[in-house]
């Protein structure tokens, strides 16, 4: 499966962006998915995760109440709606898929995922 992120860009603080992660190749509708981000000089950080049905989700404390993860399995696409953006949200955002069967769980650690997109830059100015 190949993952392609889109929707990144530059926005002022308080603005919104919606990231998309489209899966191609084998259908991703049975995969747990996650969004991660990495700012310059920092480690990769978990942002949000979702199980394959979309019925169970996780958002990190740093984004809770501002970001929402969702998926449309008919389109093999996972979304990250980002509202009330802050300068500290500036980073490259990556989506990831966990291809081994994972039941109804979501996963929050980067090393639990085995497929990664190329990333999309999000820049928030003050």
C-alpha positions in Angstrom: 0.0 0.0 0.0 1.2 3.5 -0.8 0.2 6.5 1.2 0.0 10.1 -0.2 -0.6 13.1 2.1 -2.1 16.3 0.8 -3.6 19.5 2.2 -0.6 21.0 4.0 0.3 24.6 3.6 0.9 27.9 5.3 -1.8 29.5 7.6 -2.0 32.1 10.2 -2.5 31.2 13.9 -6.1 30.5 14.5 -6.7 29.2 11.1 -7.6 25.7 9.8 -6.3 23.1 7.5 -7.5 19.6 6.5 -5.0 17.0 5.7 -5.8 14.0 3.6 -4.0 10.7 3.3 -5.0 8.6 0.3 -4.1 5.0 0.1 -3.4 3.2 -3.2 -2.5 -0.3 -4.0 -4.1 -2.8 -1.7 -7.1 -1.4 0.0 -6.4 0.3 3.3 -9.9 0.0 4.7 -8.8 -2.7 7.1 -5.8 -0.9 8.4 -5.4 1.1 11.6 -4.0 4.5 10.6 -2.2 7.3 12.3 -1.0 10.9 11.9 2.4 12.0 13.2 4.4 15.1 13.0 8.0 16.1 13.2 9.3 19.6 13.7 13.0 20.5 13.0 15.3 19.2 15.7 12.5 17.3 17.4 11.5 13.7 17.6 8.5 12.4 15.6 5.4 13.0 17.7 2.1 11.1 17.6 -0.8 13.4 16.7 -3.8 11.1 16.2 -4.8 7.5 15.5 -7.9 5.7 14.3 -8.9 2.1 14.1 -10.0 0.5 10.9 -13.7 1.1 11.4 -13.3 4.7 12.4 -15.2 3.9 15.6 -12.2 4.4 17.9 -9.9 7.4 17.8 -7.1 9.0 19.8 -5.9 12.6 19.8 -2.8 13.7 21.7 -3.3 16.0 24.6 -1.4 18.8 22.7 -4.1 18.8 19.9 -7.2 17.5 21.7 -10.2 19.7 21.1 -8.5 21.3 18.1 -7.7 18.4 15.8 -10.0 15.6 14.7 -9.1 12.3 12.9 -11.6 10.6 10.7 -11.7 8.2 7.7 -13.8 7.4 4.7 -13.2 3.7 3.9 -15.1 3.9 0.6 -12.4 6.4 -0.5 -9.5 4.7 1.3 -8.7 8.1 2.8 -7.9 9.3 6.3 -8.3 12.9 7.3 -6.9 15.2 9.9 -9.0 18.3 10.5 -6.9 20.9 12.2 -8.6 23.9 13.7 -7.3 26.8 16.0 -3.8 26.2 14.7 -0.9 27.5 16.7 2.7 28.2 15.7 3.8 25.2 17.7 1.8 23.0 15.3 4.4 23.8 12.6 5.9 20.5 11.4 6.0 18.0 8.6 2.9 15.8 9.0 3.0 12.1 8.1 0.3 9.5 7.8 1.0 5.9 8.5 -0.7 2.5 8.1 -0.4 -0.6 10.2 -0.9 -3.4 7.7 -0.9 -6.5 10.0 -4.4 -7.3 11.2 -5.1 -5.2 14.3 -8.7 -5.9 15.3 -10.6 -2.9 16.5 -7.5 -1.2 18.1 -5.8 2.0 17.2 -2.0 2.4 17.8 -0.1 5.4 19.1 3.6 4.5 18.8 5.4 5.2 15.5 7.1 1.8 15.5 3.7 0.0 15.5 3.2 1.2 11.9 4.9 -0.2 8.8 3.8 2.0 5.9 4.5 5.7 5.8 3.7 8.6 3.5 6.2 11.1 2.3 4.9 13.9 4.6 3.3 17.3 4.0 4.5 20.6 5.5 2.3 22.6 7.8 3.5 26.1 8.7 1.6 28.3 11.2 2.6 31.9 11.5 1.9 34.1 14.5 
